[in-house]
């Protein structure tokens, strides 16, 4: 029995209302067809129907939360846990014992194990790798040649996560393999989530074979990384050592499956989210040359013309604001779900135990009720004198509460450094054949962004 399970249930006030039902549902499918057809537009319009609204997805009722304050209340309340269709499909493929899908005491213990690797004071140790990778990216590219932003962004994101958190010389070659495996696995996972054809995914079709190969290689790679570290007898001060030495609630070493799932649970969210954000940053640099120039000017002023270094990041305030504004309009994580563990309330509405709740950081961060000129790319809205006008929880790309992304500082440092390195060396133009429309998957990213770097 856990502490949570004996928490006395406070009786709910009788006057709690049922949330209004969102308009536009159709028989049988309910709102599902709208959610599949244009999920971003659908989620963005829900606030017109209420602060909390009921959706019908086939036979199931799902609750959507539409205001910044209530998304904060949801994320901070212990009445809701990580669960729901998104997590269940991730668990099935990536493992059940990692931090991203655990709840309760196991989750708290796992967070304690991984947190030191992401603390603000741990980040400078990753500086040399982040610097090396950011400059290697710009050096790989040749002026005038077309850059495939999808594979390049994935590569740098995976390399930084793997090299910083799972240190080791072997990581260079492994990072490349991880990169290929993760890109294929994420593509296939989203397809399996939105079009759940069950057994059809077992048919020996080329796409299914490619997916299964990539998934198997991802798990094999993780096993190899763990086995090799053990065989080396080395214990560098990194996340992998922390995982290998972790103890469970009884003080016993954690099991092999948990170590494996933890590595997967850290590498997978860490690569797709950062890669998607880099793609949007490249898009922004190409589409807003005036902002790219301001970033370049700031970097020049701080560095005096030498290559930008990790130590410069904290002085690159405007570049940081450019990254934040890009994440506001194009958040990698566009939908999040929770499940109510008991009968509870949100915003004066009754939420029954077992209900699934969704909200969209995309909709919240683009809402005209929270942001002046809400769809305009305006990094200066994050200046200290203007930021006060933005409601609490209206910008939460890393979420909040006990499930908040552990990697907010780690991610912001690398994204700011990469943006600075890119904008200093090149201007970017989209090339013909580039498709910058938004691809809705597990994350949001451009469909197939291709740019041409032009030397400054
Ligand atoms: C959780 C966003 C980068 C590891 C989350 C959550 C969000 C998020 C929104 C919370 C999910 C929820 O509330 O349900 C992002 C964004 C990133 C990023 C926008 C970059 C732009 C990373 C990186 C890593 C990472 C680089 C690791 C290397 C994790 C883990 C969790 C998580 C392990 C689960 C935490 C838990 O459940 O306790 N991330 N993330 N993320 N993220 Fe990130």
Boltz pocket constraint, residues with backbone or C-beta under 6 A from the ligand:
constraints:
  - pocket:
      binder: B
      contacts: [[A, 82], [A, 99], [A, 100], [A, 101], [A, 102], [A, 111], [A, 161], [A, 165], [A, 265], [A, 266], [A, 267], [A, 269], [A, 270], [A, 271], [A, 273], [A, 274], [A, 277], [A, 332], [A, 333], [A, 336], [A, 337], [A, 396], [A, 397], [A, 398], [A, 399], [A, 400], [A, 402], [A, 403], [A, 404], [A, 405], [A, 406], [A, 407], [A, 410], [A, 411]]
      max_distance: 6.0
